[in-house]
Amino acid sequence: MKALQSILFGVALREVVGSTDLNVNDIQIDSRKVSSDCVFVAIKGVQVDGHTFIQTAIEKGAKVIVCEYLPENIVDGVTYLVVENAQEAVAIMAHQFYSEPSTKLKLVGVTGTNGKTTVATLLFKLFSELGYKCGLISTVQNQIGSEIIPSTHTTPDAIQLNALLAKMVQENCTHVFMECSSHAIHQHRITGLQFVGGAFTNITHDHLDYHQTFEAYLEVKKSFFDHLPSSAFALSNLDDKNGANMLLDTKAKRVTYALHAPANYKGKILENQLTGLVMLVNDVEVHCRLIGTFNAYNFLAVYGIAIQLGENSEKVLIALSALTGAEGRFDYIISSTNIIGIVDYAHTPDALENVLTTIAKLRKGDEEVITVVGCGGDRDKTKRPIMAQVACDLSTKVFLTSDNPRSEDPNDILNDMEQGLTSAAKRKYIKIADRKEAIKAAIGIAKAGDIILVAGKGHEKYQEVKGVKTHFDDKEQLQNLFNEFAK
């Protein structure tokens, strides 16, 4: 049980109806999870308004209601707290309820369009290798030491997030590395947390279905750095045209990394092969198992964060050189007939371009690049034709297919993708809505040495169609179909 007044510290209350002199045993934003003596916070979501479930929450035992406007029916014995922003309020309250777990950890947030998962995962692996017990909060999975906790969102909601951080404290973690998505920042899921540092990877076209404009998306990312304390560090990629902008208004210590611009952590690619990268990192030659220019940036970000956290440069570079990246990020297999299959999470035009550009640099001769790619349903439609054009521009042949159609008709998504393609691009692609059949068709036309890229889903183990998730693993499909063709 916690005193209600103790968890309201820092919450801006507009109106109080009832007593705040009571104890509560839980906080919930889902009325189905409400129990006796619980605080229910009514969140106005995109699809559902929690205010419509206030009465249900009270019937299930809620003693405190946090809301943005009072309901018509005020129940005796229930305390109503009116706030300006319920999402912000629940984040602050959750942090207090779970005894401010972020203050007992070295919490580092990673934000940007591409690279968040790889950077956070590499940091987790690196610091584990250096002898620390670490936590990871990422798109692929959440992890406490060796315990893996499946992930449903890039960043959990504020209550789940603070509960997870509290468990990490309980399990004696010292460092936690966390992806901070634009949705999480905008929806205040990370509000109230105390970060020792933050890193910016890059920003490109994504999530405009949610943020509406690129400027709004950019401003949300920047707000993460604006709110870092002076005791923290803010690390930014200066080769990104918005990298310097991220640091403009931060109170944190400003540090930078780049391959081209002058920066605190400077890299230079010497070799880029399927076996990995050879780089100069602040004039020290390093061999690593990561592939591609985009991973050179990820490597530099991880290195910079480690140094800012006080680690020894030589030990960091030695440990980093042996690490592999996150699952589903430039994840490759080679068939018995010497066809190279690459699975990557690239689901934005820029990420797809990065992967295909990297593949182009790995080609040694006239090998064909065959790309299988789709776009998710119920998401930003404006990037669909751009994704298709990028695939056609940088591939020999393209199979446009389903990603996660969700509630949309897969064929409608494919039609959106092919809209606006140049006449040259139209000669390169085939539409096959069934993803497995598209991968099979790609393998069917490939010969020894050719490279097949299956893009968009990466680490995901499912495909969502009409609200139903069925098992689907791109890498597994590739391997099974390679085996089938080898018979």
C-alpha positions in Angstrom: 0.0 0.0 0.0 1.1 3.5 -0.8 -0.1 6.8 0.6 -2.0 8.6 -2.2 -0.4 11.9 -1.3 3.1 10.5 -1.7 2.5 9.4 -5.3 0.9 12.7 -6.3 4.1 14.6 -5.8 4.8 16.5 -9.0 1.3 16.0 -10.5 -0.5 19.2 -11.4 -4.0 18.9 -10.0 -6.7 21.2 -11.5 -9.5 20.0 -9.1 -9.9 17.6 -6.2 -13.2 16.0 -5.2 -12.9 13.9 -2.1 -10.1 13.1 0.3 -6.4 12.5 -0.7 -5.7 11.1 2.8 -5.9 7.4 2.0 -3.8 4.5 0.9 -3.9 2.8 -2.5 -2.5 -0.6 -3.6 -2.3 -0.3 -7.4 -2.5 2.0 -10.4 -4.2 1.0 -13.6 -5.2 2.5 -17.0 -7.1 -0.7 -18.0 -10.5 -1.0 -16.2 -10.4 -4.8 -16.7 -7.3 -4.9 -14.3 -8.8 -2.7 -11.6 -8.9 -4.3 -8.1 -9.9 -3.1 -4.6 -8.3 0.2 -3.4 -6.9 0.9 -6.8 -6.2 4.2 -8.7 -7.8 4.2 -12.1 -6.4 6.7 -14.6 -8.8 7.6 -17.5 -6.7 8.0 -20.6 -8.1 9.6 -23.7 -6.6 7.3 -26.4 -6.7 7.5 -30.2 -9.4 4.8 -30.3 -10.8 4.5 -26.8 -11.6 7.1 -24.1 -10.9 5.7 -20.6 -13.5 8.2 -19.2 -16.2 5.9 -20.5 -14.9 3.1 -18.1 -14.8 5.2 -14.9 -18.1 3.6 -13.6 -16.8 0.1 -14.4 -13.6 0.8 -12.5 -15.4 2.1 -9.4 -17.7 -1.0 -9.4 -14.5 -3.2 -9.5 -13.0 -1.4 -6.4 -11.3 1.8 -7.6 -11.1 4.3 -4.8 -9.4 7.0 -6.8 -10.2 8.3 -10.3 -7.7 10.4 -12.2 -9.4 12.1 -15.1 -9.3 15.1 -17.4 -12.9 16.0 -16.8 -15.3 15.0 -14.1 -18.0 12.4 -14.9 -21.6 13.3 -14.6 -22.1 10.7 -11.8 -20.0 11.5 -8.7 -19.9 8.5 -6.3 -19.6 9.1 -2.6 -16.4 7.7 -1.0 -14.5 7.9 -4.3 -11.8 10.6 -4.8 -11.7 12.3 -8.2 -8.5 14.1 -9.3 -8.8 16.3 -12.4 -5.6 16.8 -14.3 -4.6 18.6 -17.5 -3.0 15.6 -19.1 -3.8 12.1 -17.7 -0.9 10.4 -19.7 1.6 12.7 -18.0 0.0 12.3 -14.6 0.0 8.5 -14.7 3.7 8.4 -15.7 4.6 10.6 -12.7 2.4 8.7 -10.4 3.8 5.3 -11.6 7.3 6.4 -11.0 6.5 7.5 -7.4 4.4 4.3 -6.8 7.3 2.1 -7.7 9.7 4.1 -5.5 11.4 6.0 -8.4 13.3 3.0 -9.9 15.1 5.0 -12.6 17.0 6.9 -9.9 18.6 3.6 -8.8 19.8 2.7 -12.2 22.0 4.1 -14.9 19.2 4.5 -17.5 20.2 5.3 -21.1 17.6 6.1 -23.7 18.1 5.7 -27.5 15.9 7.5 -29.9 15.8 8.0 -33.7 14.0 6.5 -36.7 16.5 3.7 -37.4 19.1 1.9 -35.3 17.4 2.2 -31.9 17.1 -1.6 -31.4 20.7 -2.4 -32.6 22.2 0.3 -30.4 20.2 -0.7 -27.3 20.9 -4.4 -27.9 24.6 -3.9 -28.5 24.8 -1.8 -25.3 23.1 -4.5 -23.3 25.5 -7.1 -24.7 28.6 -4.9 -24.2 27.9 -4.0 -20.6 27.0 -7.6 -19.8 30.3 -8.6 -21.3 32.0 -6.0 -19.2 30.6 -7.7 -16.1 27.5 -5.7 -15.3 24.0 -7.0 -14.7 21.9 -5.1 -17.2 18.3 -4.5 -18.3 17.1 -4.1 -21.9 13.8 -2.5 -23.1 13.5 -2.9 -26.9 11.3 -3.7 -29.8 12.6 -7.2 -30.0 12.4 -8.1 -26.3 12.8 -6.9 -22.8 15.5 -8.6 -20.8 16.7 -8.7 -17.1 20.1 -10.3 -17.1 19.5 -13.7 -18.8 15.7 -13.5 -18.3 13.8 -12.7 -21.5 10.5 -11.0 -21.3 8.5 -10.8 -24.6 8.0 -7.3 -25.9 4.6 -6.0 -27.3 5.6 -2.4 -27.9 8.9 -0.5 -28.5 8.2 1.1 -25.1 5.7 -0.3 -22.6 3.0 2.0 -21.1 4.1 4.1 -18.1 2.9 1.6 -15.4 4.4 -1.4 -17.1 7.6 0.4 -17.7 8.1 1.5 -14.1 7.1 -1.9 -12.8 9.7 -3.4 -15.2 12.4 -0.9 -14.0 11.5 -1.7 -10.4 12.0 -5.4 -11.1 15.4 -4.6 -12.6 16.3 -2.8 -9.4 15.1 -5.7 -7.4 17.2 -8.1 -9.5 20.3 -5.9 -8.9 20.7 -4.5 -12.4 23.1 -1.5 -12.6 22.5 -0.4 -16.2 19.4 -0.3 -18.4 19.3 0.5 -22.1 16.0 1.5 -23.6 14.6 2.4 -26.9 12.5 5.6 -26.7 10.0 5.7 -29.6 8.3 8.9 -30.7 5.0 7.4 -29.6 6.4 6.8 -26.1 7.8 10.3 -25.8 4.6 12.0 -27.1 2.4 9.8 -24.9 4.5 10.6 -21.8 5.3 6.9 -21.2 8.9 8.0 -20.2 7.9 11.2 -18.4 9.3 11.3 -14.8 12.1 8.9 -15.5 15.6 10.0 -14.7 18.1 9.3 -17.6 21.8 9.4 -17.2 22.1 9.8 -20.9 20.4 9.8 -24.3 21.5 9.1 -27.8 20.1 10.2 -31.2 20.7 7.9 -34.2 19.0 9.6 -37.2 15.6 10.8 -38.3 13.8 10.0 -41.5 10.3 9.6 -42.9 8.2 7.5 -40.5 5.1 7.5 -38.3 3.5 10.4 -40.2 0.1 8.6 -39.8 0.5 9.5 -36.1 2.4 12.7 -36.0 0.9 14.1 -39.2 3.9 16.2 -40.2 7.7 15.5 -40.3 8.2 18.7 -38.2 6.0 17.4 -35.5 7.8 14.1 -35.5 11.1 15.9 -35.3 10.0 18.1 -32.4 8.9 15.0 -30.4 12.3 13.4 -30.8 14.0 16.7 -29.9 11.8 17.0 -26.7 13.5 13.9 -25.3 16.9 15.8 -25.2 15.2 19.1 -24.1 14.1 17.3 -20.9 17.5 15.6 -20.0 19.0 17.0 -16.8 22.3 18.8 -16.7 23.8 15.7 -15.0 23.2 13.6 -18.1 24.9 13.4 -21.5 23.2 13.9 -24.9 25.0 12.1 -27.8 24.0 12.9 -31.3 24.8 11.8 -34.9 26.3 14.9 -36.6 26.1 13.4 -40.0 22.3 13.5 -39.8 21.1 16.9 -41.0 19.0 17.2 -37.8 21.7 15.9 -35.5 22.9 19.3 -34.3 19.3 20.5 -33.9 18.7 17.7 -31.3 21.2 19.3 -29.0 20.2 22.9 -29.4 18.1 23.3 -26.2 19.4 20.4 -24.0 20.8 21.1 -20.5 22.8 17.9 -20.8 26.5 17.5 -21.7 26.6 17.7 -25.5 28.7 15.0 -27.3 28.7 13.9 -30.9 29.7 11.1 -33.3 30.1 11.0 -37.1 31.8 9.3 -40.0 32.2 12.6 -41.9 31.7 15.6 -39.7 34.1 16.6 -37.0 32.9 15.0 -33.8 33.9 13.7 -30.4 33.7 10.1 -31.6 35.0 9.9 -35.2 34.8 6.8 -37.4 36.1 5.9 -40.8 35.3 2.7 -42.7 38.3 0.9 -44.1 36.6 -2.3 -45.2 32.9 -3.2 -45.5 32.4 -6.9 -46.3 29.9 -9.7 -45.5 32.3 -10.8 -42.8 32.1 -7.5 -41.1 33.5 -4.0 -40.9 37.1 -2.7 -40.4 37.0 0.8 -39.0 39.1 3.5 -37.5 37.5 4.7 -34.3 39.2 7.8 -33.0 42.3 6.6 -35.0 42.2 3.1 -33.5 41.7 0.3 -36.0 38.9 -2.0 -35.1 37.5 -5.2 -36.7 33.8 -5.9 -35.9 31.2 -8.4 -37.0 28.6 -5.8 -37.9 28.0 -5.1 -41.6 27.3 -1.9 -43.5 27.6 1.8 -43.1 24.5 2.1 -41.0 26.1 -0.3 -38.5 29.3 1.8 -38.5 27.1 4.6 -37.1 25.5 2.2 -34.6 29.0 1.0 -33.5 30.1 4.7 -32.9 26.9 5.4 -30.9 27.5 2.5 -28.6 31.2 3.3 -28.2 30.4 7.0 -27.4 27.8 6.0 -24.8 30.2 3.5 -23.2 32.9 6.1 -22.8 30.4 8.6 -21.4 29.4 6.0 -18.8 33.0 5.9 -17.7 34.3 2.7 -19.4 37.8 2.1 -20.6 38.2 2.8 -24.4 40.4 -0.2 -25.1 38.2 -2.7 -23.2 35.1 -1.3 -24.9 36.6 -1.7 -28.4 37.9 -5.3 -27.7 34.5 -6.4 -26.4 32.5 -4.6 -29.1 34.6 -6.2 -31.9 33.2 -9.6 -31.0 29.5 -8.7 -30.8 26.7 -9.4 -33.3 23.8 -7.0 -33.7 20.1 -7.5 -32.9 18.0 -10.3 -34.3 16.4 -9.5 -37.7 18.8 -6.7 -38.4 20.9 -7.6 -41.5 20.5 -11.2 -40.4 21.8 -13.5 -43.2 22.0 -17.1 -44.2 23.6 -18.8 -47.2 21.9 -21.7 -49.0 23.5 -24.9 -50.0 23.4 -23.6 -53.6 25.2 -20.4 -52.5 22.3 -18.0 -52.6 22.6 -15.3 -49.9 19.4 -14.6 -48.0 19.2 -11.4 -45.8 16.4 -10.6 -43.4 16.1 -7.0 -42.2 13.5 -5.0 -40.2 13.8 -2.1 -42.7 10.3 -0.7 -42.9 11.0 2.9 -43.8 12.3 4.3 -47.1 15.6 5.4 -45.5 16.2 2.1 -43.8 15.5 0.1 -46.9 17.8 2.4 -48.9 20.5 1.9 -46.3 20.3 -1.9 -46.5 20.2 -2.1 -50.3 23.1 0.4 -50.5 25.1 -1.8 -48.2 24.2 -4.9 -50.3 25.3 -3.1 -53.4 28.7 -2.5 -51.8 29.0 -6.2 -50.9 28.4 -7.3 -54.5 31.6 -8.5 -56.2 30.3 -8.8 -59.8 27.0 -9.3 -61.6 25.0 -10.9 -58.8 21.4 -10.0 -58.8 19.7 -8.3 -55.9 16.1 -9.6 -55.4 14.0 -7.8 -52.9 10.9 -9.0 -51.2 9.1 -6.1 -49.5 5.7 -4.9 -48.3 4.2 -2.2 -46.1 2.2 -2.5 -42.9 -1.6 -1.9 -42.9 -3.2 0.8 -40.8 0.0 2.8 -40.8 1.6 5.7 -42.7 0.3 5.4 -46.3 2.5 8.1 -47.7 5.7 6.0 -47.5 4.2 3.1 -49.5 5.1 4.3 -53.1 8.4 5.6 -51.8 9.3 2.2 -50.4 8.4 0.5 -53.7 10.4 3.1 -55.7 13.5 2.6 -53.4 13.3 -1.2 -53.8 13.0 -0.9 -57.6 15.8 1.7 -57.9 18.3 -0.4 -55.9 17.3 -4.0 -56.8 17.5 -6.1 -59.9 14.0 -7.6 -59.3 11.4 -6.8 -56.7 8.5 -8.8 -55.3 5.9 -6.5 -53.7 4.1 -8.5 -51.0 2.2 -8.4 -47.7 3.9 -7.3 -44.5 1.3 -7.1 -41.6 -1.9 -6.0 -43.5 -3.8 -5.7 -40.2 -7.3 -4.6 -41.0 -6.5 -3.6 -44.6 -6.9 -5.6 -47.8 -3.3 -6.6 -48.8 -4.1 -5.8 -52.4 -5.1 -2.3 -51.5 -1.7 -1.8 -49.9 0.1 -3.2 -52.9 -1.9 -0.9 -55.2 -0.7 2.0 -53.0 2.9 0.9 -53.3 2.9 0.8 -57.0 1.2 4.2 -57.4 3.6 6.7 -58.9 6.4 4.2 -59.8 8.5 5.3 -62.7 8.2 3.4 -66.0 11.6 1.9 -65.4 10.6 0.7 -61.9 7.4 -0.9 -63.3 9.5 -3.3 -65.4 11.2 -4.7 -62.3 8.5 -5.8 -60.0 5.8 -8.5 -59.5 3.0 -8.4 -57.0 2.4 -11.5 -54.9 0.2 -10.8 -51.9 1.1 -14.1 -50.1 4.4 -13.4 -48.3 5.6 -17.0 -48.3 4.8 -17.4 -52.0 6.7 -14.2 -52.7 9.8 -15.5 -50.9 9.5 -18.8 -52.7 9.2 -17.0 -56.1 12.3 -15.0 -55.2 14.3 -18.1 -54.5 13.0 -19.7 -57.6 14.6 -17.1 -59.9 17.8 -16.8 -57.9 21.1 -18.4 -59.0 24.3 -19.0 -57.1 25.8 -15.8 -55.7 22.5 -13.8 -55.9 21.3 -11.9 -52.9 17.7 -12.1 -51.7 16.6 -9.3 -49.2 13.4 -10.0 -47.3 12.6 -6.7 -45.7 10.1 -5.2 -43.3 9.4 -7.7 -40.5 12.9 -8.6 -39.3 12.6 -10.2 -35.8 8.8 -10.6 -35.8 7.5 -14.1 -35.5 4.0 -13.4 -36.7 1.9 -11.9 -39.5 -1.2 -10.0 -38.5 -4.2 -10.3 -40.9 -7.7 -9.0 -40.0 -6.7 -8.8 -36.3 -5.5 -12.4 -36.2 -1.8 -13.1 -35.6 -0.4 -16.3 -37.1 3.2 -17.6 -36.8 5.4 -16.2 -39.6 9.2 -15.9 -39.3 11.0 -14.5 -42.4 14.3 -16.1 -41.5 12.6 -19.5 -40.8 10.7 -19.2 -44.1 13.9 -18.5 -46.0 15.7 -21.4 -44.4 12.8 -23.9 -45.0 12.4 -22.8 -48.6 16.2 -23.0 -49.2 16.0 -26.5 -47.9 13.0 -27.3 -50.1 14.7 -26.1 -53.2 17.9 -28.0 -52.4 16.1 -31.4 -52.5 
